[in-house]
């Protein structure tokens, strides 16, 4: 993970400095009264007057001590700004991932067991619809329907304006209402994909000889499916756990912006628009770390459900 983090940070740093514009342009570019000397002093203040590899080396030395530097926009510590937004991002992504696996696995298993049934064909249609609909467009439609037309759900933010005056249950319900649309939209694409993938995996497993042997021995169909077939079908599905996190985190930049969710994705978007280099790098590194951590967790789960890995 350490070499990967360093490689990701290096590539991100290079791309960031190759992009047109700079923090100085965002601060003083539109002000005709700012002189060239003032811009030069700003470059020196931000450390942008040094070669990019020197800037990267200085940044990397601070990262070892978890010091992401100060934001160019307001001078606050980047670490503080990220820690303020990180819980909201983790809440959104963890709930989305939980919803994906909670709904997709039963759908895929039942579709495989009932292959060719009305349920299987209906889920096939749902899957293709899920693949086809752009989730950001779906988010806007749901905001118009449930937020503007019906007024059932809030369409922005994490809390209502009078949140502090609510009781504990009132605060919890208010948070749940704000979570419904972002979580659903974030999980929608992954839900369609995983349900289809789990169906194919389950179909492959239930056609194996050991499943026929289990049925021939007279085991109940429930035991055959959930004790013998499901565990082996989960082996390739678990690998998707780590692969799902990058999509959720990158999608968070879109959904957090659309729903004005106070998470890391929206913070990163605002940092990009203002050329806030330390904040962009901080958000990018944290997102990369969460992705790699997700892959590591998937490896541990893989070890638990597949004894052959432990044996080898």
Secondary structure, DSSP 8 states (H G I E B T S, - for coil): -HHHHHHHHHHHHHHHHHSS--HHHHHHTT-TT--HHHHHHHHHHHTTTS-HHHHHHHHHHHHTTT---B-TTT--BHHHHHHHHHHHHHHHHHHHHHHHHHHHHHHHHHHHHTTTSHHHHHHHHHHHHHHHS-HHHHHHHHIIIIIIIS--S--SSSS-TTGGGS-HHHHHHHHHHHHHHHHHHHHHHHHHHHHHHHHHHHHHHHTSHHHHHHHHTT--HHHIIIIIIHHHHHHHHHHHHHHHHHHHHHHHHHHHHHTT--SHHHHHHHHHHTT-HHHHHHHHHHHHHHHHHHHHHHHHHHHHH-HHHHH-
